[in-house]
Amino acid sequence: MSHARLQNGERIHLVDAKGRHYAVTLKAGDLYQLSGHKIAHDALIDKADGSIVTLSGGKSMLAVRPTFGDYVVKMPRGAQVLYPKDLALIPMWADIYPGARVFEAGTGSGALTMALLRAVGPRGLVVTYEAREDFARTARLNIERYMGAVPNLVALRNNAYEGIQLLEDGVPFDRVVLDLPEPWQVVPHAARVLRSGGIYLSFVPTVPQVQQTVVALQHAAVFAMVETFETLLRTWSVQGRSVRPDHRMVAHSGFLTVARKVESGFWSRGTTPSGPEEDGSAEPAEENGKDET
């Protein structure tokens, strides 16, 4: 959205002095009410993004166009949405690049789908599978409300556990990104539809799920460079000379497991993902013996 001013029909956020966000879909002629305070939508439409607006009773709020992170936290959801901290990491660790062809399952509420679409850009393509019609319907509305028409999204009512189909052109996927309870069921399908050098990434919340996923990646014999990690995000309170970590934080949300599709048989040749060079005792040497930067 490139408009400097807030438009009729778009979803905006009103933010109070405590930083709390309230989502509003602007519609000419409507009235927004918050705890007895009111403001006409017409008073918000055509305001500059970031304007101060005054509700009845003198309550002042900021009217802003939500960032992607703001939007996904407040948007309607069917499935649980991923937190912004994970949505930020996934495109980097899956190496989603402009023009990439990406397979995703499941669509859920559409948050990850939007992150992927933003990363592949208009020249890229995202194919997403969602088995549940109710989730797919919610996701479609969320995506269209934030991104408008998305011609490079192919959304299908398919179950990825049962298989992944290439599109009619038969071109393999560059990346496979999974947010499913049992991604290990999809690993054999991912091995078939990923191009050589392509990247697999899955998100799961528990250790047993990670373990089964990594075992499946090993068993497939075409994945290497497997990594699993989590990220913790701690915000800080800065009030004058009082500077401290916030009392509450979004700590564990899930684990990311990333792997690279390579020529088959790498592990079976005596190389294991927990070999002697992976215990941290031997760091790879820089060229010329030192880092020149």
C-alpha positions as CSV (number, residue, x, y, z in Angstrom):
1,M,0.0,0.0,0.0
2,S,1.7,3.2,-1.2
3,H,-1.1,5.7,-0.2
4,A,0.1,8.3,2.2
5,R,-3.5,8.8,3.4
6,L,-5.8,6.3,5.0
7,Q,-8.3,4.9,2.4
8,N,-11.9,3.8,2.6
9,G,-12.1,0.0,2.8
10,E,-8.6,-0.6,4.3
11,R,-7.9,-1.9,7.8
12,I,-6.1,0.5,10.1
13,H,-5.2,0.5,13.8
14,L,-6.1,3.0,16.4
15,V,-3.4,3.2,19.1
16,D,-3.9,4.6,22.6
17,A,-1.5,6.3,24.9
18,K,-0.6,2.9,26.5
19,G,0.4,1.5,23.1
20,R,-2.7,-0.8,22.8
21,H,-3.9,-1.4,19.2
22,Y,-7.5,-1.6,18.1
23,A,-8.2,-2.8,14.5
24,V,-10.8,-0.9,12.4
25,T,-11.8,-1.6,8.8
26,L,-12.7,1.8,7.4
27,K,-16.2,2.1,5.8
28,A,-17.6,5.4,4.8
29,G,-20.7,6.3,6.9
30,D,-19.9,3.9,9.8
31,L,-19.2,4.8,13.4
32,Y,-16.4,3.3,15.6
33,Q,-17.0,2.9,19.3
34,L,-14.5,2.1,22.0
35,S,-15.5,2.0,25.7
36,G,-18.2,4.7,25.2
37,H,-15.9,6.9,23.0
38,K,-17.0,7.3,19.4
39,I,-15.5,8.5,16.1
40,A,-17.0,8.5,12.6
41,H,-15.1,6.5,10.0
42,D,-15.4,9.6,7.7
43,A,-13.2,11.5,10.2
44,L,-10.5,8.8,9.7
45,I,-10.7,8.4,6.0
46,D,-8.2,10.6,4.1
47,K,-6.2,11.3,7.3
48,A,-2.5,11.1,7.0
49,D,-1.0,7.8,8.2
50,G,0.2,8.6,11.8
51,S,-2.3,11.3,12.5
52,I,-3.7,12.1,16.0
53,V,-7.4,11.8,16.0
54,T,-9.9,12.7,18.8
55,L,-12.8,10.5,19.8
56,S,-15.9,11.9,21.6
57,G,-15.1,12.8,25.2
58,G,-11.7,14.1,24.1
59,K,-9.9,10.7,24.0
60,S,-6.8,11.1,21.7
61,M,-5.5,8.2,19.6
62,L,-3.1,7.6,16.8
63,A,-4.5,6.4,13.5
64,V,-1.9,4.3,11.7
65,R,-1.7,1.8,8.9
66,P,-0.5,-1.4,10.7
67,T,2.8,-2.9,9.9
68,F,2.8,-6.5,8.8
69,G,3.7,-7.6,12.4
70,D,0.9,-5.5,13.8
71,Y,-1.6,-6.8,11.3
72,V,-0.9,-10.5,11.9
73,V,-1.2,-10.2,15.7
74,K,-4.7,-8.6,15.4
75,M,-6.1,-10.2,12.3
76,P,-8.9,-12.8,12.5
77,R,-7.6,-16.3,12.9
78,G,-8.6,-19.8,12.4
79,A,-5.4,-21.6,13.1
80,Q,-2.9,-20.2,15.6
81,V,-0.8,-17.6,13.8
82,L,3.0,-17.5,14.0
83,Y,4.5,-14.7,16.1
84,P,6.3,-11.9,14.2
85,K,9.6,-13.1,15.6
86,D,9.2,-16.4,13.7
87,L,7.7,-14.7,10.6
88,A,10.9,-12.6,10.5
89,L,13.3,-15.5,10.7
90,I,11.6,-17.9,8.4
91,P,12.2,-16.0,5.1
92,M,15.9,-15.5,6.1
93,W,16.6,-19.1,7.1
94,A,14.6,-20.6,4.3
95,D,16.4,-18.1,2.0
96,I,13.3,-16.9,0.3
97,Y,14.4,-14.6,-2.5
98,P,12.7,-12.4,-5.1
99,G,11.4,-14.7,-7.9
100,A,11.5,-17.9,-5.9
101,R,8.9,-20.7,-6.3
102,V,7.8,-21.7,-2.8
103,F,5.6,-24.5,-1.6
104,E,3.9,-23.9,1.8
105,A,1.6,-26.1,4.0
106,G,-0.6,-25.4,5.8
107,T,-2.0,-22.0,5.0
108,G,-3.5,-21.7,8.5
109,S,-4.6,-18.0,9.0
110,G,-2.4,-16.8,6.2
111,A,0.4,-15.0,8.2
112,L,3.2,-17.2,6.9
113,T,1.7,-17.1,3.4
114,M,1.9,-13.3,3.4
115,A,5.5,-13.3,4.7
116,L,6.4,-15.6,1.8
117,L,4.6,-13.5,-0.8
118,R,6.3,-10.4,0.4
119,A,9.7,-12.1,0.1
120,V,9.2,-13.7,-3.3
121,G,7.9,-10.5,-4.8
122,P,5.7,-10.1,-7.9
123,R,8.0,-12.3,-10.0
124,G,7.9,-15.2,-7.5
125,L,5.2,-17.8,-6.8
126,V,3.7,-19.3,-3.6
127,V,1.7,-22.5,-3.8
128,T,-0.1,-23.2,-0.5
129,Y,-2.0,-26.2,0.7
130,E,-4.7,-26.1,3.4
131,A,-6.8,-29.2,4.2
132,R,-9.5,-27.3,6.2
133,E,-12.0,-25.2,4.3
134,D,-12.7,-22.9,7.3
135,F,-9.0,-22.1,7.8
136,A,-8.6,-21.5,4.0
137,R,-11.5,-19.1,4.0
138,T,-10.2,-17.1,6.9
139,A,-6.7,-17.0,5.3
140,R,-8.0,-15.8,2.0
141,L,-9.8,-12.9,3.6
142,N,-6.8,-12.0,5.8
143,I,-4.5,-12.0,2.7
144,E,-6.8,-10.0,0.5
145,R,-7.5,-7.4,3.2
146,Y,-3.8,-6.7,3.7
147,M,-2.3,-7.3,0.3
148,G,-5.2,-6.9,-2.1
149,A,-5.3,-9.2,-5.2
150,V,-2.4,-11.6,-5.2
151,P,-2.1,-13.2,-8.7
152,N,1.1,-15.1,-7.8
153,L,-0.6,-17.1,-5.0
154,V,-2.0,-20.6,-5.8
155,A,-4.1,-21.6,-2.9
156,L,-5.4,-25.2,-3.0
157,R,-7.6,-27.3,-0.7
158,N,-5.2,-30.2,-0.5
159,N,-3.6,-32.3,2.3
160,A,0.2,-32.1,2.1
161,Y,0.4,-35.4,4.1
162,E,-1.0,-37.1,1.1
163,G,1.4,-35.6,-1.4
164,I,2.6,-32.5,-3.2
165,Q,1.9,-32.0,-6.9
166,L,4.0,-29.8,-9.1
167,L,2.2,-27.3,-11.2
168,E,1.4,-28.0,-14.9
169,D,4.7,-26.7,-16.1
170,G,6.5,-29.4,-14.0
171,V,9.0,-27.0,-12.6
172,P,10.4,-28.1,-9.1
173,F,10.1,-25.8,-6.1
174,D,13.0,-23.8,-4.9
175,R,11.8,-23.9,-1.3
176,V,9.4,-26.0,0.9
177,V,8.1,-24.3,4.1
178,L,5.9,-26.2,6.5
179,D,3.8,-25.2,9.5
180,L,2.1,-28.5,10.3
181,P,1.8,-30.8,13.3
182,E,3.6,-33.7,11.6
183,P,6.0,-32.4,9.0
184,W,7.9,-35.7,8.9
185,Q,5.0,-37.0,6.9
186,V,5.7,-34.4,4.2
187,V,9.5,-34.9,4.1
188,P,9.4,-37.7,1.4
189,H,7.1,-35.5,-0.7
190,A,9.4,-32.5,-0.2
191,A,12.4,-34.6,-1.3
192,R,10.6,-35.3,-4.6
193,V,9.4,-31.8,-5.5
194,L,12.4,-29.7,-4.4
195,R,15.1,-28.9,-6.9
196,S,18.7,-29.9,-6.1
197,G,20.1,-27.3,-3.7
198,G,16.6,-26.3,-2.6
199,I,15.8,-25.6,1.0
200,Y,13.4,-27.3,3.4
201,L,12.1,-25.5,6.5
202,S,9.6,-26.6,9.1
203,F,8.2,-25.0,12.3
204,V,7.0,-27.2,15.2
205,P,6.5,-26.3,18.9
206,T,7.8,-29.4,20.7
207,V,11.0,-31.5,21.0
208,P,9.4,-34.9,20.0
209,Q,8.2,-33.2,16.8
210,V,11.7,-32.0,16.0
211,Q,13.2,-35.4,16.6
212,Q,10.8,-37.2,14.3
213,T,11.3,-34.5,11.6
214,V,15.1,-34.8,11.7
215,V,14.9,-38.6,11.6
216,A,12.7,-38.3,8.5
217,L,15.2,-36.0,6.9
218,Q,18.0,-38.4,7.6
219,H,16.0,-41.3,6.2
220,A,15.2,-39.5,3.0
221,A,19.0,-39.5,2.2
222,V,18.8,-36.4,0.1
223,F,19.0,-33.8,2.8
224,A,22.1,-32.4,4.5
225,M,23.2,-29.3,6.5
226,V,20.4,-29.9,8.9
227,E,20.0,-27.3,11.7
228,T,17.4,-26.9,14.4
229,F,17.1,-23.8,16.6
230,E,14.6,-21.5,18.4
231,T,14.7,-17.8,19.0
232,L,13.8,-15.9,22.1
233,L,12.8,-12.2,22.0
234,R,13.1,-10.1,25.1
235,T,11.8,-6.5,25.0
236,W,13.1,-3.8,27.3
237,S,11.4,-1.0,29.3
238,V,13.2,2.4,28.9
239,Q,11.7,5.0,31.2
240,G,14.2,7.8,31.8
241,R,17.0,6.3,34.0
242,S,14.9,3.2,34.7
243,V,16.1,0.7,32.0
244,R,15.3,-3.0,32.5
245,P,14.0,-6.0,30.7
246,D,10.2,-6.2,30.5
247,H,8.7,-8.6,33.0
248,R,6.9,-10.5,30.3
249,M,8.4,-11.8,27.1
250,V,7.4,-14.1,24.2
251,A,9.9,-16.8,24.9
252,H,9.6,-20.2,23.4
253,S,7.1,-20.4,20.5
254,G,8.6,-23.1,18.3
255,F,11.6,-24.8,16.7
256,L,12.8,-24.2,13.1
257,T,14.4,-27.1,11.3
258,V,16.2,-26.3,8.1
259,A,17.8,-28.6,5.6
260,R,19.3,-28.5,2.1
261,K,18.5,-31.0,-0.7
262,V,21.7,-32.4,-2.1
263,E,23.0,-35.3,-4.1
264,S,21.7,-38.5,-2.5
265,G,23.7,-40.7,-0.1
266,F,25.7,-38.0,1.7
267,W,25.0,-39.3,5.2
268,S,25.1,-43.0,4.1
269,R,28.8,-42.5,3.2
270,G,29.8,-42.4,6.8
271,T,29.0,-38.7,7.4
272,T,26.5,-38.2,10.1
273,P,24.8,-35.0,11.3
274,S,26.5,-35.4,14.7
275,G,30.1,-36.1,13.5
276,P,33.3,-35.0,15.2
277,E,33.4,-31.6,13.5
278,E,29.9,-30.7,14.8
279,D,30.7,-30.5,18.5
280,G,32.1,-27.0,18.3
281,S,35.7,-28.1,18.8
282,A,36.9,-27.4,15.2
283,E,35.8,-24.1,13.6
284,P,36.4,-23.9,9.8
285,A,39.4,-21.8,9.0
286,E,39.0,-18.5,7.1
287,E,40.8,-18.2,3.8
288,N,44.4,-17.0,4.3
289,G,44.1,-18.0,8.0
290,K,42.3,-14.9,9.1
291,D,39.3,-12.7,8.4
292,E,40.4,-9.7,6.3
293,T,37.4,-7.5,7.1
